[in-house]
Amino acid sequence: MIDLYTWTTPNGRKVSILLEELGVPYKVHSIDISNKEQFAPDFLKISPNNRIPAIVDHDTGVTMMESGSIMLYLSEKYKRFIPHGEHKWEAIEWLMWQMGGIGPMLGQVHHFVKYNPGKSEYSEERYTTEALRLYSVLDRKLEGRKFVAGAGAGEYSITDMAIWPWISRFDWQKIELNQFKNVKDWYVRIADRPAVQRGYQIPKFVTEIPLP
Ligand SMILES: N[C@@H](CCC(=O)N[C@@H](CS)C(=O)NCC(=O)O)C(=O)O
């Protein structure tokens, strides 16, 4: 059994979507980051960086923070949702792109554009420009493909699951998704998956999945 410590955010949803796709039993623990629960001493023992998501895998004794690492761990444990051979590295390459680019940069867009508009014109412009650049990169990668990494037109993998929850906040980012046709088609394709719809509502319902 796996304990999942999470909240209703893109990084949290990455892992709940993967656990739903895997169909393995897990127990959800809500860490309300708006209530500073991520700073509780007991949570610090599980997630030394005071951030969600984190897991405790009681089958193996592994305790882990960092969503990218958790996704690699689970995909290796269950031998699913990671392409084989050379495409494994393509999947990891684009997973790292999400971890280093999409996550931190779109997180800043949420901070300045959604929650603090007017406080720093420079920051709003800088992170919006960066968001548009990252959406363009993803749009080019998805040209002629169904999924980000993998053989042929791509295989649905942890890489898609890591990027998708950040794109699901396109309205927060004031991104016109129709401007990025390949991203939009990919986004809707993944939004259609029952496991994604379940994982999106962990640890609780906030809204339906936004659709363009
Ligand atoms: N690189 C980390 C980032 C985790 C992260 O930033 N989590 C946010 C929610 S999406 C959080 O816990 N924020 C709490 C805080 O800022 O205090 C990961 O991918 O797991």
The ligand as a Gaussian input file, in Angstrom:
#p B3LYP/6-31G(d) Opt

LIG

0 1
 N        9.819000      20.189000      -7.544000
 C        8.758000      19.839000      -6.651000
 C        7.851000      21.039000      -6.476000
 C        6.742000      20.749000      -5.493000
 C        5.921000      21.985000      -5.228000
 O        6.305000      23.125000      -5.552000
 N        4.769000      21.772000      -4.605000
 C        3.925000      22.894000      -4.251000
 C        2.483000      22.640000      -4.675000
 S        2.369000      22.446000      -6.457000
 C        3.947000      23.063000      -2.747000
 O        3.952000      22.103000      -2.008000
 N        3.961000      24.314000      -2.290000
 C        3.975000      24.595000      -0.892000
 C        4.695000      25.867000      -0.579000
 O        5.042000      26.610000      -1.494000
 O        4.915000      26.118000       0.605000
 C        7.965000      18.639000      -7.218000
 O        7.860000      18.553000      -8.436000
 O        7.477000      17.816000      -6.434000

